[in-house]
Amino acid sequence: MAKSAAKKTDKSIEGLTYEEALTELEAIVASLEEEQNPLEESMRLFERGQALAAYCSGLLETAQLKVQKLTGESTAAFEEESE
């Protein structure tokens, strides 16, 4: 798993879709949890994972703002109702 996660880390994050970024993030997490990577590799994967998490969060925030603009409503009421 580490080798497949390592190969994906060469691609620019900004060029990824949300789904691609999330899939890569999941692969990195699995690699960090399941495999014994050298420290340098673990740190590189961790840094890439942090960047991917921030990127995904930004995409979700942008989507939420777009939905709020389109509906003219806050999504907080929806979140409270779904619990």
Buried (B, 14 or more C-beta within 10 A) or exposed (E): BBEEBBEBBEEEBEEBEBEBBBBBBEBBBBBBEEBEBEEEBBEBBBEBBEBBBEBBEEBEEEEEEEEEEEEEEEEEEEEEEEE
